Amino acid sequence: MESKKRVNFIFIIVAFMLGTTVLRHFDVKTLSFKMPALDILFLIAFIVTIYLIIKDYRKTTKE
């Protein structure tokens, strides 16, 4: 019996909110962030969240 692939929706919601925040704070004309230190933290958290989503998805497909 195959197990269904599942995705953690909480991580998806967090990744969506972090991604939109980083995009809103990025200024394309000057290629800089509004609040650089906070936006770097948001970007790191976004990357970690995407990593956890992929890691969890791969783990459920192998089982």
N, C-alpha and C positions, 0 to 999 in steps of 0.2 A: 504494500500500500504506500503510495507516494504521499509525502508531506507537502502541504501547500506552501508556496513561497509567501512570506509575510514581511511587511515593512513596518518599522517602528514610526508611527505617525507623529509622535512627540518630537523626535529628532528632525523630522521633515518640517514641522512647524517652526522649530527653533532655527533651523538652517534658513528657512524662507525669511523669517524676521531679521536675522543677522545679515543676510545677503541684501535685502532691500535697504537696511540701514547703511551699510557700507556704500551702496550705490548712490543713495541720497546725499551722503556726506562727501562724495568725490566730485571735485570740480574739474571738468574736462578742459576748460580754457587754460587753467594754470597747472593742470596735472598734479594737484595736491588735494589733501584732505582738509576739512574744516577744523577738526580737532585731531591732529596726527596721532597722539599717544592713545587716545580712546579708540580711534578707528583701526589702529594696528591691532589692538586687543580684540576688537570685533572681528577683524579679518582672521586672526589666529583661531578664535572660537569657531568661526564659520568653517575653516578648513578642518578642524578637529571633528566638528559635527558631521561634515560630509564623509570623513574617514570612518566614523563610527557607523554611519548608515550603510556604507559599502561593506564594512567588516561584518556587520550583523546580517546583511543580505547574503553574503557569501557563506556564512556559517549555517544559515538555515537551508541553503540549497545543497550543501554537502551531506546533511543529516538524512 
